[in-house]
Amino acid sequence: MTRLLGSLLLVAAAGAFTTGAAPAHGTTAPTPLDRVIPAPASVEPGGSPYRLTPGTRIRVDDSGGSRRVGEYLADILRPSTGYRLPVTSHGDGGIRLRLAQGPYGDEGYRLDSGRDGVTITARKAAGLFHGVQTLRQLLPAAVEKDSVQPGPWLVAGGTIEDTPRYEWRGAMLDVSRHFFSVGEVKRYIDQLALYKINKLHLHLSDDQGWRIAIDSWPRLATYGGSTEVGGGPGGFYTKADYKEIVRYAASRHLEVVPEIDMPGHTNAALASYAELNCDGVARPLYTGTDVGFSSLCVGKEVTYDFVDDVVRELAALTPGRYFHIGGDEAHSTSHADYVKFMDRVQPVVAKYGKTVIGWHQLTGATPAKGALAQYWGLDRTSAEEKAQVAKAAQNGTGLILSPADRTYLDMKYTKDTPLGLSWAGYVEVQRSYDWDPGAYLPDAPASAVRGVEAPLWTETLSESAHLDQMAFPRLPGVAELGWSPASTHDWDGYKVRLAAQAPRWDALGTGYYRSPQVPWPAQG
């Protein structure tokens, strides 16, 4: 199918509707099919648009997965339209969510829109869910509001066929430097889902706070979780809290990836239990932002009892496939001890049924078979370090790309950005978008790249409004790099689509940085 990139052509094609399908209020044209983020793999506009009416139904298959996606869609559309939108397996027309065999993979979908209705077809419920995110963006931004709006509710006519470029499209939230409540994490999950992110990496432990209850080592949470950067009250998730985050993420088709950072970034644990220190003396709690000063005692057997207990309990709470063991900035651990530690710890993760992920420093040891390395270096990172990662990739280690000077959402946009850090440089919106994951690391085979992830570290961020300002508008660009074909990558076109997201963020109550690089609509 021919992909039409000219927005004016799309508007004309989508706007050529017959009298029977005309908007109820004025002549507002529907959103062109190619205006969404991430860019779909294939777009073919044409024909009359579909208009939601008080009689619209959401038709689903008898499967539970289809019905759950239908109920999710209804929950979004009912407040703003004021329509009943019954979810039913009977009747014709309306919005249909259909599971069927086809070339969609686990997450792809096809969306067909015309005068008689909208049909989203996918092989699995995840594909239906991602198709629903596209449908949301094709409807007017006011559809996101929680009170009745005037409409009209038009969906442009035509067909979208869409599958992701990469299986791994992640976002990391650091809840250790500052603690975020279950409700705040759920809010971030909903923001991620709109852009087809499918992994939520939770950074659950660091020098400043331990955030998950471990029954066999209770002081980790009650004492190690009692503070945060700046000396605030901190907090931790009970096992029930964590299960609720996992459940909610799964309802949005995100897989939770827990991280317990080790052997460095462990001061909260070292403060909680004296025996984890080589000298048997507990460290004081830490509320600063320095890194690289802490280390578990590699030579003590109790260290591995501790690791086994933590991995066992957290793995039991996590239905996902992965367990992240950190491994970065272990400056207080000798290279020999680091290698010894990783050789001991990686089999523990496998014992409890999970696949190891580590920051790319793991490639300085021997990554376990099937392990993934998360690269967080910079464009200016030494050729030697990049070559070490590339060699591991050549030997079968998969790569998640999170270059800090591209994807770290806590980096300042400019020197005037009040929040964030700048050790990796200033990262404006174009810089965060304008790179190709498949060609980023020299000598690393493109087949080793599993996808991308946008980390959000929280040394300077302590509330949801701060997350909004730093994640938006950069997060959607990283999501697009993970989902969309490389052939769709075009900054000049992307910035126009990005600008069109602003009214939706306003409707959702998502604050964002109005980068001068983006042609934002005028604010009312």
C-alpha positions, 0 to 999 in steps of 0.5 A: 500500500502506498503511504501518503505523507502529505497531510493536505492530501489526507485531509482532502481524502478523509474529508470527502464524505457524503451528505449522510455522513456529514458532521452534525456541527459544522464542517470539521474534518476528521484527523488524517489517518497518518497524524497519529504517534507512533507512525503506522506501518501502512496507511491508505486513506479513502472513503467516508468517515465514521461518526459515533452517535448515541446508537453506537455499540462496541462489538466484541468477540466472545473472548475475555481479552476482546471484551476487556479491551472493549470495556476499556475503550467504552470507559474512555469514550463514555464521559466525553461523548455522553453515549451509552456505548454498550459492549456487546457480542451482538448487532452490526455496525459501530466499533468492532474489535475482532480477533482473527488469524492474520499477519499481525504478530502478537501486537499488530492490528488492522484498522478499517474505517468507513461510513458503517463503522470501524473494525479493529482486527488483531491476532491477540488482545494486545493488538486490539489494545494498540489499535484502540490507542490509534483510534483514540488519536483519530478522534478529536482530542476532546474525547479524552475529557471527563465531561460531555463535549459537543463533538462531532466524533468522526473517524477518517475513512480508510485502512491502517495496517500496523505492526511494531518494529521492535518487541521491546518498547520500554519506559523506566521509572525511578521510584528510589530517588523519590518515591511515587505512589501506586496512583502516580505509577498508574497515571504514568502507565496510562500515559505510556499506553497511549503511545504503545509502550509495552514495558514498565521498568521499575527501578526499585532500589538505590542508595536513597531508598528501597521500595519493595517489601521483602518478608525475609529482610523486612528492614529493607523497606521499613528502614531502607525505604524511610527516606529519599533525595533531600530527606523526604519521608520516602515510602515503599510498596507492600506486596499487595501494592506491587501486585496492583501495579503489575495487574494494572500494567497488564490491563494496559498490556505493559509487562513490569520489569523489576530492577534491584540494582547491585552490587553498587547503588545499594546504600539503602540495603547496607544501611538496613543490615550491618551484615551486608557490609564487609566490616559488619557496620551499617552505613547511614541512610543517604539522601544525596545524589552522588553515585558509585560509593556503595557496594555489597560485600562480594566475599561474604556468603550472606550476600548471596543468601540476601540476593537469593531471598530478594530475587525469589520473593520479587520473582514470585510477584512478577509474572513477566519474563525479566529481572533487572539486576542493575550492575552500573556505576559499581565503582567501589567494586573491583573488576574481579569482584564484579565478575565474581558477583555477576557469575554468582547472581545471574544463575539465581535469576535463572533459578527463579524462572527469569531472564537477566537484564543488566545495564551495559556494564554487565558486558564487562563480565560474562552475560548469561545465555539469553541475557539482555544488556541495556546500553546507556552510554553517550554518542561520545562514549569511548570506542573501547566501551562501545566495542565491548558492548558490540562484542557481547551482541555479536556473541548473542547478548540482546541489546536494549538501547537507552543512550543517555544523551538521546533517551534519558527523560531526566536530562534538561532540554536547555540550560534554562530547564528548571528540572533535571540534570545535564551530565549527559548534555542538553537533550531537546526534542529533535535530538531525542527523536533523530537517531536510528536504533538499528544503526546506533552502535558500531559493529553491533548487529542490527538483529541484536537490538531488541528495542528501546527504552526511555529511562526517567530518573528522579533525583530532581523529580518528586511529583507527577507534574515533574514527570509530565514536564520531562517525559512530554514531549520526548517520550512519544518520540522514543515510542515511535522509534520502537514501534514505527518502520525506519522508513517513516522516520522524518523529523519535519513530518514528526514535529507536525504530528507531535504538535497535534498531540498538544490538545490531547495532553491538555484534555488529559491534564498532562503538562508538557514542555513547549519546545520551540522546535515544535510548531505547537498550536496557539494556546487559548 
